[in-house]
């Protein structure tokens, strides 16, 4: 009997050791770096069209005064010759609030892009500018401004989504109420509250469906938007009178907007903006959201799922390694599995990491996409899914700041 017990113990220990070894020696996903045409620049963003074409937009730093917004497409595993969209010497170029580009649902013939441009002498007085191309990016029409307030204030953190072959949805943080006269202003020149607003526009630049979605939100955290079977869903960081800044969503249900809805009660009390928003993805009724929070000075990255178009979310799963910087992104791999990316602090700076998470809370082995820096200059890494590949993009900060990308099969 004693011999049998000993054999059982030895067998258990051997299996435990073997499982531990297997867990730590799992093959890392193979990432193939794709050289980009960016010389010196940053602020990359990615978009994948309904046909699966991947677009990379970024800002090229032409000189000390001029910035150039450019885009390129991924063709047969290589980036195409880049095209210039616009340039300016009065742009607001920011590590966390960067341009985007989307394609209408017309096979990529019509494109829309946005950037931020100064509107007055104040540091945070700038407008959102949207320009469009009806010939696949060969030429661009003069830009227009989607917010009609005419107030010299902060406008930014834009998310755009194609709705059809003649409609684009846009949401942004709108500071028109922050310049309230007679109120004490903060360091951003804010008196009243930052708001969340949205509108749609057509290929002629005409605005439709202008609406205020929330009358008090966090001042400088990124927005994110996706489309469910019921309509658009927007994720953002809310702000209460007591300075609780947790992640909320607001969603359409057959054309009508819901009330703002708390995703999870982190109860993060912070008097200033953390400059760290959420990312949301959707497919039909299935929605996944990832965000950064730090209640009680405990930084963490969390993922939650919804299977009813964002009406309710599951309890979140924490996925970081203990020292996350946030700067998150998410893509849906299937109805029940997502890939999440975030930045994690290390002794040497930071790394960009990713991991698969399923809707039951099971987390796969995380892996490193690239080494990075923990500075603001390294920006927000982005990723998209096209077919059976994931495309990653990030700002590499070294002797020269530039944009790097890589591909991964899944």
VOKE-189512 format. One record per atom (N, C-alpha, C): x, z, y. Coordinates in steps of 0.1 Angstrom, whole numbers, plus 2048, in hexadecimal, padded with zeros to 3 digits. Each point is the difference from the previous one (the first is absolute). Layout:
% residues N
XZY
...
***
This chain:
% residues 410
8088007F4
7F880080C
80980080D
80A809800
80980080B
8077F3802
8047FA7F5
8077F3801
7F67F5806
7F48007FC
7F67F7805
7FE80280F
7FF80D804
7FE80380F
80C7FB808
80C8037FA
80C7FB807
8017F1802
7FC7F97F5
7FF7F2800
7F77FB80B
7F4806800
7F67FD80A
80580180E
80780C803
80680280D
80A7F6804
8097FD7F6
80B7F7803
7FA7F2803
7F57FC7F8
7FA7F3802
7F97FF80D
7FA80C804
7F980080E
80B7FE80B
80B8077FF
80A80080A
8067F2801
8027FA7F4
8067F2800
7F77F6807
7F38027FC
7F67F7807
7FF80280F
80180D804
7FF80380E
80C7FA807
80C8017FA
80C7FA806
7FF7F1801
7FB7FA7F5
7FE7F2800
7F77FB80B
7F4807801
7F77FC80A
80580180E
80880B802
80780280D
8097F5803
8087FC7F6
80A7F5802
7F87F3803
7F67FD7F8
7F87F4802
7FA80080E
7FB80B805
7FA80180D
80B7FC80B
80C8057FF
80A7FE80A
8087F47FE
7FE7F97F5
8087F47FE
7F77F3800
7F3802804
7F87F4801
8067F6809
7FF7F37FC
8057F6808
7FA7FF80E
8087FF80A
7FB7FE80E
7FA7F2801
7F57FF808
7FC7F2803
80B7F7806
7FF7F47FC
80B7F7806
7FB7FA80D
80780380A
7FD7FB80E
80B7F5803
7FB7F5805
8087F5804
8007FE80F
80B802806
8007FF80F
7FF7F1804
7F87FE80A
7FF7F2805
80580080F
80A7F9803
8067FF80D
7F57FB80A
7FF80780B
7F77FC80B
8077F880B
7F87F8807
8067F980B
80380880D
7FC80D7FF
80280980C
80F802802
8047FE80C
80E802804
80280F804
7FB80380B
80080E805
7F2803805
7F980A7F9
7F2803804
7FB80B7F7
7F3801800
7F980A7F8
7F17FF801
7F980B7FD
7F2801801
7F97F67F7
8047FF7F3
7FA7F67F7
7F18047FC
7F87F67FE
7F38027FA
7FD7F57F6
7F78037F7
7FD7F67F5
7F17FE7FF
7FC7F47FC
7F27FD7FE
8007F67F5
7F68017F7
7FE7F77F5
7F27FA802
7FF7F2800
7F37F9803
7F88007F3
7F47FB802
7F77FE7F4
8057F77F6
8097F7804
8077F77F6
80C8057FA
80480C804
80C8077FA
80D7FD808
7FF7F980B
80C7FD808
80480C808
80D8047FF
80580B807
8067FD80D
7FC80780B
8067FE80D
80880C804
80C7FE806
80880A805
8017FE810
7FC80A807
8027FF80F
80A80B804
8077FE80B
80A809804
8047FD80E
807809807
8057FE80D
80F7FD800
8047F5805
80E7FD802
80580580E
80B808800
80580580C
8097F5806
7FB7F8809
8087F5805
80B804809
7FD80A809
80B806809
7FA80D804
80780680A
7FC80E804
7F2800807
7FB7F5804
7F37FF808
7F57F97F9
8037F77F7
7F67F77FA
7FE8037F1
7F48017FC
7FC8017F2
7F87F47FC
8027FB7F4
7F97F47FA
7F98047F4
7F37FD800
7F88027F4
8007F37F7
8048027F3
8027F57F8
7F98027F2
7FD7F57F9
7FB8027F2
8067F67F7
7FF8037F3
8057F77F6
7F78027F4
8007F77F6
7F88017F4
8087FF7F4
7FC8077F5
8078007F4
7FD7F47F7
8097F77FE
7FE7F47F9
80A7FF7F4
7FB8007F4
8097FF7F4
80B80B801
7FD80C803
80980B800
80A80080C
7FE7F780A
80980080C
7F780080C
80680680B
7F97FF80D
8027F3807
7F57FB805
8017F3807
80780180D
8037F5806
80680080E
7F6807809
80580A808
7F6807808
7FB7F880C
7F4804804
7FA7FA80C
7FE80B80A
8027FC80D
7FE80980B
7F1800804
7FB80C802
7F2802804
800802810
80880A804
80080380F
80C808803
80380180C
80B808805
7FD80780D
80780A803
7FE80780D
80A80A804
80180380D
80A80A804
7F880C805
7F38007FF
7F880C804
7F88057F4
8057FF7F4
7F98057F5
80280E7FD
7F78077FA
80280E7FB
8037FF7F1
80D8017FD
8057FF7F2
80380E7FB
7F98047F5
80080D7FC
8028017F1
8078097FB
8038027F1
7F48027F8
7F6806805
7F48047F9
7F47F7803
8007F980B
7F57F8804
8047F2802
7FF7F87F5
8077F37FF
7F67F57FF
8047F3802
7F77F5800
7FB7FD7F1
7F57F8800
7FB7FC7F3
7FC7F1801
7FE7FA7F4
7FB7F27FF
7F77FF7F4
7F47FA802
7F77FD7F5
7FB7F2800
7FB7FB7F5
7FB7F37FF
7F18007FD
7F97F8807
7F17FE7FE
7FE7FB7F1
7F48027FB
7FD7FB7F3
7FD7F1800
8097F8805
7FE7F2800
80C7F97FA
8078067F7
80B7FA7F9
80D801808
80180980A
80C802808
8017F680C
7F67F9803
8017F780B
80080780D
7F880B801
7FE80880C
80780E7FE
80880480A
80780C800
7FD80880D
80180E7FE
7FF80880C
80B80B7FF
80680380C
80A80A800
7FF80980D
80680B800
7FF80980B
80E806804
80180380C
80C808805
7FB80980C
809808805
7FD80980B
8087FC80C
7F980080B
8067FC80D
7FD80980B
80A803808
7FE80980C
7F57FB809
7F880A805
7F57FC809
80280780E
809809801
80380780D
80E8077FE
80480880A
80D805801
80180D7F7
7F58067FC
80180C7F7
8067FC7F3
80880A7FA
8077FE7F3
7F67FC7F5
7F4806800
7F67FE7F6
7F47F8805
8027F880A
7F67F7805
8027F27FA
7F97FD7F5
8027F37FA
7F37FB7F9
7FF7F37FF
7F47FA7FA
8037FA7F3
7F67FE7F8
8017F87F3
7FE7F1804
8097F87FC
7FE7F1802
7FF7F97F3
7F67F87FE
7FD7F87F4
8017F1803
8087FA7F8
8027F1802
7FC7F97F2
7FB7F4801
7FB7F97F4
8067F27FF
8017FC7F4
8047F27FD
7F67FA7F7
7FD7F3803
7F67F97F7
8077F57F8
80D800801
8087F67F8
80B8067F8
7FD80C7FA
8098077F6
80C805807
80080380D
80B806807
8097F6807
7FD7F4800
8087F6808
7FF80280F
7F4803805
7FE80380E
7F780C801
80180780C
7F880C802
7F97FF80D
7F3804800
7F880080C
80480C809
7FD80080D
80380C808
7F980C7FB
80780B801
7FA80D7FA
7F4805808
7F88087FA
7F5807806
80180F7FC
7F9808808
80080F7FE
7F38047FA
8008077F4
7F38037F9
7F980C807
806808808
7FA80B806
7FC7FC80F
7F4802804
7FB7FB80C
7FF80A80B
80780C7FF
7FF80A80A
8077FE80C
80B7F8800
8087FD80C
80880C805
80180B7F8
80780C805
80F7FF7FB
80880380A
80F8017FC
80280D7F9
8007FE7F2
80180C7F8
8067FB7F2
80180A7F7
8067FD7F3
7F67F97F7
8037F57FA
7F87F97F6
8097FB7F5
7FD8037F4
8097FB7F5
7FC8057F3
80A8007F6
7FE8037F2
7F47F87FB
8027F3800
7F67F77FC
8007FD7F1
7F47FE7FB
7FE7FB7F2
7F77F4801
8047F57F9
7F77F4800
7FD7FC7F2
7F47FB7FE
7FC7FB7F3
7F87F3801
8027F67F8
7F87F4801
7F28037F9
7F57FC806
7F38027FA
7FB7F37FB
8037F5806
7FB7F37FC
8097F5805
7FC7F3800
8087F6805
7FE7FF80F
7F8809806
7FF80080F
7FE80E806
80480A7F9
7FF80D805
80C8097FB
80680780A
80A80A7FD
7FB80D805
80280B7F8
7FD80E804
80D806806
7FF80780B
80B808805
7FB80E804
8098097FE
7FE80E804
80C805807
7FF809809
80C805807
7FD80D807
80B807804
7FF80C808
7FF7FC80E
7F6806807
7FD7FB80E
80080C809
8097FF80B
80280B809
7F97FF80D
7F57F9800
7F97FE80D
7FB80D806
7FC80A7F7
7FB80D805
80B80A803
80D7FC7FD
80A80A802
80580080E
7FB7F6808
80480080F
7F5806808
7F980A7FB
7F5807807
80580680D
7FB7FD80B
80580680D
7FC80F800
809807806
7FD80E803
8048097F4
8047FB7F5
8048087F4
80F8007FF
80580C7FB
80E8017FE
8057F77F5
80B7F9803
8047F67F6
80C8057F8
8027FB7F4
80B8047F7
80B7F6802
80A8017F7
80C7F7802
7FE7F27FE
7F57FC7FA
7FC7F27FF
7F77FB80C
7FE809809
7F77FC80B
7F28027FC
7FD8087F6
7F28017FB
7F980B807
7F37FE803
7F780A805
7F58027F7
7F87F57FD
7F68017F6
8057FD7F3
7F77FD7F6
8047FF7F2
8037F17FD
8097FE7F7
8027F37FA
7F47FD7F7
7FC7F3800
7F57FC7F8
8047F57F5
7F77FE7F6
8027F67F7
7F57F5802
8047F4803
7F67F5803
8037F47F6
7F67F8800
8017F47F7
7F87F4806
8037F47FC
7F87F4804
8047F57F5
7F87F6801
8047F47F8
8027F580B
8087F57FC
8017F5809
8017F37F7
7FD7F5807
8007F37F9
80C7F8803
8007F47FB
80C7F8802
8027FB80F
7F6801808
8007FD80E
80480C808
80280B7FA
80480C807
7F4808806
7F47FC7FC
7F4807806
7FE80D7F8
7FD80B807
7FE80D7FA
7F28027FC
7FE8077F5
7F38047FB
80080E7FB
7F48067FF
7FE80D7F9
80A80B805
80280180D
80980A806
7F980E7FE
80880A7FB
7FA80D7FD
80B80A801
7FC80C804
80880C7FF
7FD8077F3
80A8027F8
7FE8067F2
80280F800
809805809
80280F801
80480380E
7FB80A806
80380380E
80B80A802
8078057F5
80B808802
8098007F3
80B7F9801
8097FE7F5
80E804804
8098007F6
80E803802
8067F5808
80A803809
8047F680B
8087F57FB
8088027F6
80A7F57FC
8038007F2
7F68017F7
8027FE7F2
7F97F37FC
8077F87F7
7FB7F37FD
7F28007F9
7F97F5803
7F37FE7F9
8027F77F4
7F68007F7
8017F77F4
7F27FC7FD
7FE7F47FB
7F27FB7FD
8007F87F3
7F58007F9
7FE7F87F4
7F27FC7FF
7FC7F77F7
7F37FB7FE
7FB8057F2
7F4807800
7FA8047F4
7F47F67FD
7F88037F6
7F57F87FD
7F580280B
80180B808
7F680380A
8047FB80E
80D7FD801
8057FC80E
80E806802
80380180D
80D805804
80180F7FF
80B8057FC
80380F801
80D802807
80080980A
80C803808
80580E7FE
80D8027FE
80680D7FE
80880380D
80080D804
80780480C
80180F800
809805809
80280E802
7F780580B
7F78097FC
7F780680A
80680B808
7F980580A
80580C808
7F4808804
80180D7FE
7F5809804
80480780D
7F7807806
80380880B
80A80B7FD
8018047F4
80980B7FB
80D7FA7FB
8027F3803
80D7F97FC
8028007F1
7F57FE7F8
8027FD7F2
8007F17FF
80A7FB7FA
8027F17FF
8017FB7F2
7F47FE7FA
7FF7FC7F2
7FB7F17FF
8017FB7F4
7FD7F17FE
7F17FF7FE
7FA7F6807
7F27FD7FF
7FE7F17FD
7F47FD7FB
7FD7F27FF
7F27FE807
7FE7F4804
7F37FB805
7FD7F37FA
7F47FD7FB
7FE7F47F8
7F37FA804
7FF7F37FD
7F47F8801
7F88017F3
7F3800802
7F78007F4
7F57F5804
8037F47FB
7F77F5803
7FE7FE80F
80B800807
7FF7FD80F
7FF80C809
7FD80C7FB
7FF80C808
80C8097FE
80580680B
80B8097FF
7FB80E7FC
8088067F7
7FD80E7FC
80580A80B
7FE80D7FE
80680A808
80E8017FB
80A805808
80D8037FB
80080A7F5
8087FE7F6
8008087F4
80D8057FC
80280D7FE
80D8067FC
8037FC7F2
80C7FC7FE
8057FC7F2
80380D7F8
808809807
80480C7F9
80480A80B
7FC80D7FD
80380A80A
80E8067FF
80A7F9805
80D805801
80180C80A
7F77FF80A
80080A80A
80E801807
8057F4803
80E800807
7FE80280F
80580C804
7FF80380E
80D7FC807
8007F7809
80C7FB807
7FC7FC80E
80780580A
7FC7FE80E
8047F2805
8097F97F9
8047F3804
7FE7F67F5
8017F3804
7FD7F67F6
80C7FF7F6
7FE7FF7F3
80B7FF7F6
8057F27FE
7F97F6807
8047F27FE
8027FC7F1
7F58037F9
8007FE7F1
7F27FE7FC
7FC7F47FE
7F27FD7FC
7FE7FE7F1
7F47FB7FD
7FC7FE7F2
8017F17FD
8007FD7F3
7FE7F27FC
7F57FF7F6
7F77F6801
7F57FF7F7
7FF7F27FA
7FC8007F3
7FD7F37F9
7F38007F9
7FA7F57FE
7F38007F9
7FE7F37F9
7F88017F5
7FB7F47F8
7F38037FB
7F57FB806
7F38037FC
7FC80E804
7FC8087F6
7FD80E802
80C8097FF
80B7FB7FB
80C8087FE
80980080D
80380C804
80880380C
80A80A7FD
80C7FE805
80B8097FF
80680380E
80480C803
80680380D
80B80A7FE
80B7FD807
80C809800
80380480E
80580D801
80380580E
80A80B7FF
80680380C
80A80A801
7F980C808
80480C7FC
7FA80C806
80B80B7FF
7FF80A809
80A80B7FF
7F980D804
7F68057F9
7FA80D804
80A80B7FD
80080A809
80980B7FE
80F7FB7FF
8037F5807
80E7FB800
8047FC7F2
7F77FC7F7
8037FB7F3
7FD7F17FF
80A7F7803
7FD7F27FF
7FD7FB7F3
7F67F77FF
7FC7FB7F3
7F97F2801
8017F87F6
7F97F37FF
7F68017F5
7F37FC804
7F58017F6
7F97F37FE
7FA7FF7F5
7F87F47FC
7F28057FC
7F57F9804
7F38037FB
7F87F37FD
7F78017F7
7F87F47FC
7F1802803
7FA7F4801
7F1800801
7FB7F47F8
7F58037F9
7FA7F57F8
7F27FD805
7FD80580C
7F37FD806
8027FA80F
8097F7801
8037F980D
80480980B
80680C7FD
80580980A
7F780A805
7F48027F9
7F780A803
80580E7FD
8068017F4
80680C7FB
80E7FD7FB
80980A801
80E7FE7FB
80380C7F6
8087FD7F6
8048097F7
80A80A806
80280C7FA
80A809805
80E7F8800
80880280A
80C7F8801
80B8047F6
8097F77FD
80C8027F7
80C800809
80980A7FF
80C7FF808
80B7F97F8
8077F7807
8097F77F9
80F801805
80380780B
80D800805
8098097F8
80D801804
80A8077F9
80480D808
7F880480A
80380C807
8057FF80E
8057F5804
8057FE80D
7FC7F2806
7F37FE800
7FB7F3805
8007FE80F
8037F4805
7FF7FD80E
7F37F9803
7F87FD7F5
7F47F8802
8027F1801
7FB7FA80A
8017F1802
7FB7F97F3
7F48027FD
7FA7FC7F3
7FA7F2800
7FF7FB7F4
7F87F47FE
7FA8007F2
7F67F87FD
7F98007F3
7FB7F27FD
8017FB7F3
7FA7F47FC
7F98037F3
7F57FA7FD
7F88017F4
8067F77F6
8048057F4
8047F87F5
7F57FC7F7
7F68097FF
7F47FE7F8
7F5809805
7F58017F9
7F5808805
80480F800
8098047F7
80380E7FE
80F803802
8087F7805
80E803802
8057FA80D
808807807
8067FC80D
80F8027FF
8067F980A
80F802802
80080680E
80780B801
80280780D
80E800804
8037FE80D
80E801805
80080A80B
80C806802
80280A80A
80F802803
80480780A
80E803802
80280F7FD
80C8027FA
80480E7FC
80D803806
80280C806
80D804805
8098037F5
80D7FD802
80B8047F7
80B806807
80B8047F9
80B805807
8087F6808
7FE7F37FC
8077F6807
7F77F880A
7F4805802
7F77F9809
7F27FF7FB
7FD7F57F9
7F27FE7FB
8017F57F6
7F57FF7F7
7FE7F57F7
7F17FC802
7FE7F37FD
7F27FB7FF
7FC8007F1
7F68087FD
7FC8017F2
7F27FB7FD
7FE7FE7F3
7F27FB7FC
7FD8067F2
7F38007FD
7FC8057F3
7F27FB7FE
7FD7FE7F3
7F27FD7FC
7F880D7FE
7F47FF804
7F780B7FE
7F27FB7FC
7FA8067F6
7F37FC7FB
7F580A805
7F47FB7FF
7F5808806
7FD80D7F9
8068027F4
7FF80D7F9
80B80A804
8087FC80A
80A809805
80E7FF7F8
8017F67F7
80D7FF7F9
8097F8809
80C805802
80A7FA808
80C7FB7F8
8047F3802
80B7FB7F8
80D804807
80B7FC7F9
80E803806
8017F980D
80580880A
8027F980D
80E7F97FF
8017F7809
80D7F8801
8047FD80E
80C7FD802
8057FD80D
7FF7F1803
7FA7FD80C
8007F2804
80D7FD808
804809808
80C7FE808
80580D806
80D801803
80580A808
7FC7FE80F
7FE80A808
7FC7FF80D
80680B809
7FB80180C
80480B809
7F3808803
80380D804
7F4808804
7FD7FF80F
8067F6806
7FD7FE80F
7F47F8802
7FB80180C
7F47F8804
8037F17FF
80C7FC802
8047F2801
7FD7F97F2
8008087F5
7FD7FA7F3
7F27FC7FE
7F7805809
7F27FB800
7F88047F4
7F67F77FE
7F68027F5
8027F57F6
8058037F3
8007F57F6
7F27FB7FD
7FF7F37FC
7F37FA7FC
8017FA7F3
7F57FE7F9
7FF7F97F3
7F37F97FE
8007F57F9
7F37F97FC
8017FB7F2
7F57FD7FA
7FF7FB7F2
7FC7F1801
8077F87F9
7FC7F27FF
8017FC7F1
7F57FD7FA
8017FD7F1
80680B7F9
80A7FE7F8
80680B7F8
80D805807
8017FF80D
80C804807
7FD80980C
809809802
7FF80980C
80C7FB809
7FC7FF80D
80A7FC80A
80280C809
80C805802
80480B809
8077FB80C
7FE80680B
8077FD80D
80480D807
80C801806
80380B808
80B7FD80A
802809809
80A7FF80A
80D8077FB
80B7F87FF
80C8067FC
80980380C
80480C801
80880580C
80E8027FC
8097F8804
80E8027FD
8087FC80D
80B7F97FE
8077FB80C
7F77F6808
7F77FA7F8
7F77F6806
7F28037FB
7F6802808
7F38027FC
7F97F37FC
7FA7FF7F4
7FA7F47FC
7F58037F6
7F97F57FC
7F58017F6
8057FC7F3
7FC8087F6
8037FD7F2
7F48007F8
8007F87F5
7F47FF7F7
8057FF7F1
7F78047F7
8037FE7F2
7F37FE7F9
8027FA7F3
7F57FD7F8
8008087F3
7F58047FB
7FF8077F3
7F47FB7F8
8037FD7F3
7F57FC7F7
7F980D7FB
7F38007FD
7FA80B7F9
7F67FC7F6
***
